Amino acid sequence: MAYEMAQQLQAQGLKVGLVVLFDTYGPGYPKISLPRLLRDKGRRAAQRIYNNARRLLGLGLREQAAFALEKAWNVRRRTKTRTKKKIQRIKEGILTMVCNFYVKTGRPLPPSLRYLRVREADHEAHREYVPKPYSGRVALLRANRQPLGCYPDPKLGWGSLVNGELEIYEIPGSHSHTLIREPHVRVVVEKLNPCLSRATAETGR
């Protein structure tokens, strides 16, 4: 993690010009409120219905039929995708239980299951990691679409940890990596280039 690497470099007496966080969540973020979540989902559903109805009213009969078929196909595709994800999670859960059985009984893991131990170790390290305050300069590229139902925090939970300069840049997209894909990645480059140029000038590298 870039944040931890920067802290370790500072501890060794090295100068860190800039830490860039790509919509990275800090401790305690996102904090979800059930009433806020239900309200946000209701608003999104109402807006979607309104937009679809408005579009339908401006179409002829053939276009309306084509539009309805397109929406039905999209619903079918999304349902299929969600079902696949659920099945995959169930499979992974079963494999994890099998993996834990091997570990607890002291048996060597089959090669096909060894990757699960690496992934579990990575997840455990992530859960147990406690970030410490950082006195350097941080650029936070924040997606403008945050999880539904979360309490708004422009700093994504980093406000109490970054004691140095914290720069926040709004980027179109969501946390699911859309901000580093076209066309949003162009905005990332536009915002990031001046930050990198300044860091290079300050560190002399």
One Martini backbone bead per residue (centre of mass of N, CA, C, O) as a GRO file, in nm:
protein
  205
    1MET     BB    1   0.095   0.037   0.023
    2ALA     BB    2   0.155   0.364  -0.026
    3TYR     BB    3   0.115   0.477   0.259
    4GLU     BB    4   0.312   0.280   0.406
    5MET     BB    5   0.562   0.329   0.232
    6ALA     BB    6   0.592   0.630   0.303
    7GLN     BB    7   0.636   0.588   0.607
    8GLN     BB    8   0.894   0.412   0.583
    9LEU     BB    9   1.064   0.620   0.432
   10GLN     BB   10   1.050   0.841   0.648
   11ALA     BB   11   1.180   0.664   0.876
   12GLN     BB   12   1.459   0.662   0.688
   13GLY     BB   13   1.488   0.978   0.585
   14LEU     BB   14   1.306   1.011   0.344
   15LYS     BB   15   1.169   1.177   0.067
   16VAL     BB   16   0.824   1.245   0.002
   17GLY     BB   17   0.642   1.400  -0.242
   18LEU     BB   18   0.398   1.177  -0.303
   19VAL     BB   19   0.061   1.065  -0.237
   20VAL     BB   20  -0.158   0.843  -0.416
   21LEU     BB   21  -0.517   0.819  -0.402
   22PHE     BB   22  -0.756   0.587  -0.541
   23ASP     BB   23  -1.025   0.591  -0.377
   24THR     BB   24  -0.934   0.550  -0.082
   25TYR     BB   25  -1.014   0.406   0.214
   26GLY     BB   26  -1.055   0.492   0.525
   27PRO     BB   27  -1.119   0.486   0.836
   28GLY     BB   28  -1.471   0.438   0.857
   29TYR     BB   29  -1.489   0.393   0.541
   30PRO     BB   30  -1.792   0.345   0.491
   31LYS     BB   31  -2.081   0.483   0.654
   32ILE     BB   32  -2.379   0.320   0.703
   33SER     BB   33  -2.723   0.411   0.646
   34LEU     BB   34  -3.026   0.279   0.622
   35PRO     BB   35  -3.208   0.524   0.562
   36ARG     BB   36  -3.016   0.640   0.344
   37LEU     BB   37  -3.016   0.393   0.159
   38LEU     BB   38  -3.321   0.384   0.098
   39ARG     BB   39  -3.337   0.670  -0.014
   40ASP     BB   40  -3.128   0.642  -0.246
   41LYS     BB   41  -3.268   0.406  -0.389
   42GLY     BB   42  -3.537   0.549  -0.436
   43ARG     BB   43  -3.427   0.783  -0.606
   44ARG     BB   44  -3.298   0.614  -0.830
   45ALA     BB   45  -3.555   0.466  -0.919
   46ALA     BB   46  -3.726   0.719  -0.984
   47GLN     BB   47  -3.532   0.836  -1.197
   48ARG     BB   48  -3.540   0.594  -1.390
   49ILE     BB   49  -3.843   0.596  -1.445
   50TYR     BB   50  -3.861   0.883  -1.552
   51ASN     BB   51  -3.661   0.856  -1.789
   52ASN     BB   52  -3.808   0.624  -1.936
   53ALA     BB   53  -4.085   0.764  -1.971
   54ARG     BB   54  -3.981   1.009  -2.130
   55ARG     BB   55  -3.864   0.848  -2.365
   56LEU     BB   56  -4.121   0.694  -2.454
   57LEU     BB   57  -4.298   0.948  -2.530
   58GLY     BB   58  -4.086   1.013  -2.783
   59LEU     BB   59  -4.193   0.750  -2.919
   60GLY     BB   60  -4.275   0.514  -3.115
   61LEU     BB   61  -4.396   0.203  -3.134
   62ARG     BB   62  -4.135   0.065  -3.231
   63GLU     BB   63  -3.942   0.204  -3.036
   64GLN     BB   64  -4.083   0.105  -2.778
   65ALA     BB   65  -4.038  -0.197  -2.828
   66ALA     BB   66  -3.728  -0.182  -2.844
   67PHE     BB   67  -3.689  -0.059  -2.563
   68ALA     BB   68  -3.821  -0.289  -2.400
   69LEU     BB   69  -3.627  -0.512  -2.498
   70GLU     BB   70  -3.369  -0.383  -2.395
   71LYS     BB   71  -3.448  -0.380  -2.094
   72ALA     BB   72  -3.498  -0.683  -2.066
   73TRP     BB   73  -3.210  -0.766  -2.140
   74ASN     BB   74  -3.066  -0.613  -1.910
   75VAL     BB   75  -3.202  -0.764  -1.680
   76ARG     BB   76  -3.106  -1.045  -1.760
   77ARG     BB   77  -2.802  -0.983  -1.749
   78ARG     BB   78  -2.787  -0.889  -1.451
   79THR     BB   79  -2.903  -1.146  -1.326
   80LYS     BB   80  -2.684  -1.336  -1.435
   81THR     BB   81  -2.443  -1.196  -1.300
   82ARG     BB   82  -2.540  -1.221  -1.005
   83THR     BB   83  -2.559  -1.528  -1.001
   84LYS     BB   84  -2.261  -1.585  -1.060
   85LYS     BB   85  -2.151  -1.440  -0.808
   86LYS     BB   86  -2.295  -1.613  -0.598
   87ILE     BB   87  -2.176  -1.885  -0.685
   88GLN     BB   88  -1.881  -1.800  -0.645
   89ARG     BB   89  -1.903  -1.744  -0.339
   90ILE     BB   90  -1.985  -2.030  -0.260
   91LYS     BB   91  -1.736  -2.173  -0.369
   92GLU     BB   92  -1.529  -2.014  -0.199
   93GLY     BB   93  -1.643  -2.100   0.076
   94ILE     BB   94  -1.593  -2.403   0.042
   95LEU     BB   95  -1.287  -2.389  -0.015
   96THR     BB   96  -1.214  -2.255   0.254
   97MET     BB   97  -1.309  -2.487   0.436
   98VAL     BB   98  -1.119  -2.697   0.316
   99CYS     BB   99  -0.861  -2.546   0.377
  100ASN     BB  100  -0.899  -2.536   0.689
  101PHE     BB  101  -0.898  -2.839   0.728
  102TYR     BB  102  -0.608  -2.890   0.640
  103VAL     BB  103  -0.473  -2.702   0.847
  104LYS     BB  104  -0.594  -2.828   1.118
  105THR     BB  105  -0.482  -3.132   1.032
  106GLY     BB  106  -0.185  -3.098   0.891
  107ARG     BB  107  -0.226  -3.091   0.590
  108PRO     BB  108  -0.140  -3.073   0.279
  109LEU     BB  109  -0.188  -2.874   0.022
  110PRO     BB  110  -0.313  -2.857  -0.261
  111PRO     BB  111  -0.224  -2.683  -0.535
  112SER     BB  112  -0.527  -2.577  -0.595
  113LEU     BB  113  -0.530  -2.429  -0.281
  114ARG     BB  114  -0.289  -2.227  -0.227
  115TYR     BB  115  -0.413  -1.952  -0.318
  116LEU     BB  116  -0.602  -1.921  -0.070
  117ARG     BB  117  -0.384  -1.855   0.142
  118VAL     BB  118  -0.286  -1.598   0.011
  119ARG     BB  119  -0.559  -1.449   0.010
  120GLU     BB  120  -0.614  -1.469   0.317
  121ALA     BB  121  -0.358  -1.321   0.405
  122ASP     BB  122  -0.433  -1.057   0.265
  123HIS     BB  123  -0.703  -1.008   0.414
  124GLU     BB  124  -0.584  -1.009   0.701
  125ALA     BB  125  -0.388  -0.773   0.664
  126HIS     BB  126  -0.611  -0.570   0.595
  127ARG     BB  127  -0.776  -0.594   0.864
  128GLU     BB  128  -0.514  -0.533   1.064
  129TYR     BB  129  -0.461  -0.267   0.948
  130VAL     BB  130  -0.311   0.038   1.097
  131PRO     BB  131  -0.307   0.349   1.036
  132LYS     BB  132  -0.096   0.625   1.041
  133PRO     BB  133   0.013   0.913   1.071
  134TYR     BB  134   0.072   1.173   0.815
  135SER     BB  135   0.306   1.445   0.705
  136GLY     BB  136   0.255   1.452   0.417
  137ARG     BB  137   0.170   1.447   0.081
  138VAL     BB  138  -0.174   1.428  -0.046
  139ALA     BB  139  -0.357   1.270  -0.316
  140LEU     BB  140  -0.713   1.266  -0.366
  141LEU     BB  141  -0.896   1.057  -0.581
  142ARG     BB  142  -1.236   1.124  -0.607
  143ALA     BB  143  -1.520   0.980  -0.648
  144ASN     BB  144  -1.845   1.108  -0.728
  145ARG     BB  145  -1.939   0.800  -0.668
  146GLN     BB  146  -2.071   0.683  -0.391
  147PRO     BB  147  -2.198   0.497  -0.174
  148LEU     BB  148  -2.488   0.405  -0.076
  149GLY     BB  149  -2.574   0.547   0.243
  150CYS     BB  150  -2.342   0.730   0.305
  151TYR     BB  151  -2.159   0.933   0.476
  152PRO     BB  152  -2.037   1.230   0.408
  153ASP     BB  153  -1.678   1.237   0.290
  154PRO     BB  154  -1.436   1.398   0.118
  155LYS     BB  155  -1.185   1.228   0.273
  156LEU     BB  156  -1.249   0.918   0.323
  157GLY     BB  157  -1.112   0.908   0.634
  158TRP     BB  158  -0.825   1.101   0.627
  159GLY     BB  159  -0.841   1.360   0.813
  160SER     BB  160  -0.708   1.225   1.090
  161LEU     BB  161  -0.415   1.139   0.942
  162VAL     BB  162  -0.349   1.384   0.765
  163ASN     BB  163  -0.110   1.635   0.856
  164GLY     BB  164  -0.071   1.735   0.597
  165GLU     BB  165  -0.127   1.766   0.266
  166LEU     BB  166  -0.471   1.763   0.139
  167GLU     BB  167  -0.573   1.667  -0.179
  168ILE     BB  168  -0.882   1.714  -0.365
  169TYR     BB  169  -1.022   1.514  -0.639
  170GLU     BB  170  -1.265   1.509  -0.872
  171ILE     BB  171  -1.394   1.205  -1.023
  172PRO     BB  172  -1.533   1.042  -1.256
  173GLY     BB  173  -1.720   0.788  -1.100
  174SER     BB  174  -1.629   0.491  -0.927
  175HIS     BB  175  -1.495   0.252  -0.710
  176SER     BB  176  -1.505   0.033  -0.961
  177HIS     BB  177  -1.261   0.157  -1.152
  178THR     BB  178  -1.384   0.382  -1.354
  179LEU     BB  179  -1.172   0.622  -1.313
  180ILE     BB  180  -0.941   0.434  -1.487
  181ARG     BB  181  -1.127   0.481  -1.733
  182GLU     BB  182  -1.282   0.528  -2.002
  183PRO     BB  183  -1.302   0.876  -1.988
  184HIS     BB  184  -1.191   0.939  -1.687
  185VAL     BB  185  -0.875   0.917  -1.711
  186ARG     BB  186  -0.832   1.204  -1.824
  187VAL     BB  187  -0.886   1.349  -1.556
  188VAL     BB  188  -0.663   1.218  -1.397
  189VAL     BB  189  -0.431   1.333  -1.566
  190GLU     BB  190  -0.505   1.633  -1.534
  191LYS     BB  191  -0.471   1.630  -1.213
  192LEU     BB  192  -0.186   1.476  -1.178
  193ASN     BB  193   0.039   1.627  -1.333
  194PRO     BB  194   0.080   1.876  -1.142
  195CYS     BB  195   0.154   1.709  -0.892
  196LEU     BB  196   0.408   1.571  -1.012
  197SER     BB  197   0.561   1.826  -1.089
  198ARG     BB  198   0.581   1.941  -0.803
  199ALA     BB  199   0.722   1.697  -0.671
  200THR     BB  200   0.971   1.704  -0.855
  201ALA     BB  201   1.063   1.993  -0.783
  202GLU     BB  202   1.091   1.948  -0.468
  203THR     BB  203   1.292   1.683  -0.493
  204GLY     BB  204   1.478   1.678  -0.761
  205ARG     BB  205   1.350   1.424  -0.974
   0.00000   0.00000   0.00000
